Amino acid sequence: MDRNGKVLVTGAAGMVGRALVVRLRRDYSTVVGLTRDECDLEDRAAVRRVFTEMKPDYVFHVAAKVGGIKANMSDPVAFLQSNLLSQTHVIESSHAAGVKKFLFLGSSCIYPREIPQPMREDSFLKGPLEPTNEGYAIAKIAGIRLTQYYHRQFGMKVSIPLPCNIYGPGDSFDLEHCHVLSALVKRFVDARDSGAKEVTLWGTGSARREFIYLDDVVEGITFAMTKTDTPEILNLGSGTDFSIKELAQMVAELVGFNGGLAWDTTKPDGMPRKCLDVTKLKALGFETKTAMPDGIRRVIRDYEAKPMGERK
């Protein structure tokens, strides 16, 4: 990437997009963060106007409608439709504007439910998806394929990193929409502060998940964009996973919650295990640096710093 080129980041108001803009501005002279308030990516004409006016050289498409298992199950139409529209408009406008390179941020959700673990890149499209987040996964799969087709048909240079579960300061703590780790932090901090004797969580606690801290994923995204020129997907993670029960116990201990922990087994666990094989990433020279307890402590501090009326 040319340090004097114009860089555009979509989703700049989100946790990842906001941090990515800050990171890129250390190395590149012109970095524009595009937010939903500035351009509705579901509006094709609006997206085309932005790209025509700016003429970016490099595009990082990290904008997406995201959420936890509850949000995905309650509104699959929005997770599929919103992401399909947004990514299609950004990809086609990037091509029309003649961008030098395009990054599409994928997700480990694209892998089949029943595949060998850790998940290798060659497991892509090898089986049925996890039903609880199928809408989101299908949208991401379509985005990956469209990005690859633009490379194949038009020669657009692309990079397609697939991160595992991302966590860090700036994430949503709204229990209707947030991800598992921020939800756990909120639940245990609130329980501690209210003097609750017990916290009840969804599922059995047996499902296993891998997490990557915000700073690591931003470094990984930047690394992938500068080091890879092929349209193959690239797993981006730590390669280490935890059961939800282990994670809950870790968060409770770090928060200082001393009450009990119960499980509502009428609620789904989701995919039994999601852990990425990061062999390819390590071979390229990148590894994550943030230990899980350290990252969790930062999320706890982020939530505790919020005024009581804004803890969502």
Buried (B, 14 or more C-beta within 10 A) or exposed (E): BEEEBBBBBBBBBBBBBBBBBEBBBEEBEBBBBBBBEEBBBBEBEBBBEBBEEBEBBBBBBBBBBBBBBBBBBEBBEBBBBBBBBBBBBBBBBBBEBEBBBBBBBBBBBBBBBEBEBBBBBEBBEEEEBBBBBBBBBBBBBBBBEBBBEBBEEEEBBBBBBBBBBBBBBBBBBBBEBBBBBBBBBBBBBBBBEEEBEEBEBBBBBEBBBBBBBBBBBBBBBBBBBBEBEEBBBBBBBBBBBBBBBBBBBBBBEBBEBEBEBEBEEEBBBBBEBBBBBBEBBEEEEBEBEBEBEEBBBBBBEBBEEEEEEEBE
